[in-house]
Amino acid sequence: PFFCLQSQLSQALNGLSDRAKEAKEFLVQLRNMVQQIQENSVEFEACLVAQCDALIDALNRRKAQLLSRVNKEHEHKLKVVRDQISHCTVKLRQTTGLMEYCLEVIKENDPSGFLQISDALIRRVHLTEDQWGKGTLTPRMTTDFDLNLDNAPLLQSIHQLDFVQMKVSSPVPAPPILQLEECCTHNNSATLSWKQPPLSTVQVEGYILELDDGNGGQFREVYVGKETMCTVDGLHFNSTYSARVKAFNKTGVSPYSKTLVLQTSEDTQSEEQTLPFPVPLERLQLRRMSPFSSTLNLQPSFPGRSYFELRSSAHQLSLHSSLQSLNSAGELIAWFSFDPASAHADIIFSNDNLTVTCNSYDDRVVLGKTGFSKGLHYWELSIDRYDNHPDPAFGVARIDVLKDAMLGKDDKAWAMYVDNNRSWFMHNNSHTNRTEGGITKGATVGVLLDLTRRTLTFSINEDQQGPVAFENLEGLFFPAVSLNRNVQVTLHTGLPVPEFYTSRSAMQ
């Protein structure tokens, strides 16, 4: 009986242990949901602010159009009244002159002279009186403005402005979005993270993660499941892998996400390195060990640019680039977004952290997630909102740049600040190279960082703005912008080098 009871208790504990394990996994899921809810809330609020700002912009444009109509009506009324004043003044002057002349004639004591002109004067007086006929002394224009703004439908629409359930035209899931801040490589492992697009309501049953063989071969499935993060172990060292993910449900499979290019470390003896983007501890256990069979006869890939260019020094660990993709020429180019973690608290993010504005009238700084210490890099910022008054600044900065001042105020930023007429270069609060030509809403500012030549060059609407802005640059640089609430910009990365620079390089 004793051993029988022990066996029963052991079996019961096994069942309870399974429940406890399930509970722990459930708690991890709930904690992830808390984090996701917070992230989605921030993103949704930013989208809401952007939508309301767009409505306010449209209302302000309409207000300007209506004010223009009122001004035209005002000018028209003034012109009519002033013309009538001028006409009436001339007639009154003529009438007064005639009256004064007639009074002098009446005083004349010579009857013969009076008789000679009396008939003509009487006819002239009657004619002048007739000219002041009916309507001559009536205003041709009213002082009232016969305009009534019909704002009732708009007010009703504003009061009815509310959230609606988003409807998706197709029940197939949308392509997942790779979470750049959580993707990384470490020795011969790669961690990838993804999510569904914001506000997507299509139910997703799972995801399929695919990698190629590290040598440009066909893609293979390495993970299928409901999780949104996976660490793939057992990859070849010193190899370049391409990764992509798609979602599926009962209806079908989504298109693929963007493809990432991942570079593993050079050899198995490489030193332990700190991951630039830490992976949450509760998700580290999700791994796919040795996804490729040794029978695939994988060959080492071409020696390419490192996925992470890490350089140890006494003061910092330099990160060359966080994520890369292939351009049409087969070269590795960086694409990245803005970094909420290092930005000033007043910066507002939307559009998957590619669009930023600010809720303060003071200048605030936001950095890109990617730091560069070598190579040639070009990105653009489109001006989504600009009221011709602020001076946004664009450029590069150290990670510890001042976040509550215009970019370039300290010695940790190299920038171009620009208004609607001209621009200046600024570093350590020194202003140089004033150049004519500014920005307006819809303009595009380009930033070209050439760490081979150690130069920084700017462009506006694809034309170089001024000379080479800064030279002798060395170290780790992050893309940077400073702006206030009157400016909104959107980041565009992974772009080819502009023609004005490639032509100049060819001439040199």
Steps between C-alpha positions, in 0.01 A plus 500: 500500500784737583664467158160509331417830669843635408435409137156664505642817657783507245252468211285772652806725536590438137156621396526801731849572367362504145230746609761719672713494186199600290422776750855635474478500121163670525647768728777559247234542233309745720815701572571515129144618447555781754808613312324470164198692627728781618683509168178488299349773719789737432489423130122536482509831689762631259284396203198669659697820556623491140143449367361782714791723397413428137139603565619816672730575206210452258279728713773765512539485122125537458499785750766677293290452184187638668692795644627571150139515376406735785798718414394515134147597603646765728714645219203497261274690741770758571562554128131554424456745790822688423403532131162640608670742741730623221211538252278677752784732608557616142126564440468683832797720414343582161162572659649722769692697240184554293307617807772751594507635143120537489501691829756743360286549185191572711692778673576660161324845468522515120161375367618468141794277594278285725247451224768378263606201721196435719332249268820298455566498874144388579530207254839405646366507855204276404735261314735478801205440730377221276844335523438463874203286417360191670763253609796736470509556876438133584798278598585247231636253754383378841733485797384152590688190385242270349702191587390238748735215585308173490699311762217285637581189288869520592425544870268201482773296330752602768260396774447168319877443459566169670688173467361230272604140470756474226381286211753310296420443136657156500491236775856397418747649753713798408879453471663499845729787597847407621582662837835656420582585861476134606678335205867421545777247443730351763787270403329237279143573621241740362199635690210637300184667626189613313146627549179560310442850353338749740118494513484176303192300604555192284542192717841334470544134591876489465816607324756338272862613531734421211878526458716424202807274525746782567633483147223659299307176457132423535301597808410225752245504779671516839201577725122462479288607797314773684799674659628831360866450593739219417872443557663277238813319616756287316559737208832512317753749625608783268193452278235734367143379548177646365187472716131566441171419671135465398173451689220252438145419608222272376447717191854507371856629532609862504770648275853490640641772722803700391813287476777549755867427433680353804875450536628248757829539686829411336599197710412298805779659704348848487464675832167524675330822389213686659189490288413855385131422540442266800255217453242465781608215729164329498523457121853365476382142534332514160777362282530280193819303535700423183224571249702366208613143461870441447410306186417831329877545440489870582794703374640816663359815348705781349679713760270800526444796724438403860145514618634670812828689461607498869807687612622486860649811658551636849182705476247343268389206291441629145209362305533537123154400391209315651308371199586480132334411175621449146473773239476440127879488469527228762663732755400497865317816603355598836137569570378611839238700690498763773582388854236572769733375774762774451268783391380793709173428678318771298557319168187333354547188285273345236519295180712223660738764643574644156299821554569743786370831628505665842253626759725790608569840344867452595746302289530131593742239364430147374764252378488211258537147634808433288849630572768518229876483539597416141359488149288726279142567619218716363152565637225755438237677707181623338337809654140397576404815693672843513357847567802704373606615846704230679859399422520120497850354497625184329828314531690252716586484869663300776270287715539746795408815306284762674134404446338830609673745264537553127722241335854644474486711817761277666817330379326165460295584188572607142190647335336724243215713629270657246201735472282586202768718337852385593713253695807492725738228615548477876735313735583595860268803458715637216295611196665484157430499125171684472340375178192630321212257448274362772228244558123492469241236569569209262873573470764226543822540699781254423787409735811332354754361748820380331724348766749388239572863412388604854258765366138607554299655215141625482245542221154654461270354236790292357728805447810540715450777756820701537850347502608189688370580846750322726830317453736284706214313667600197702322276748145379542220715354122465529255665258333788687225761468384787720151650460204649686123461481474704178701243303439136409747290300509145363821298469593312179801264518675235295536749213766508227761775506368810314628583152661832599736311730578208271575747215734700723673180617552391138659836416732469797 
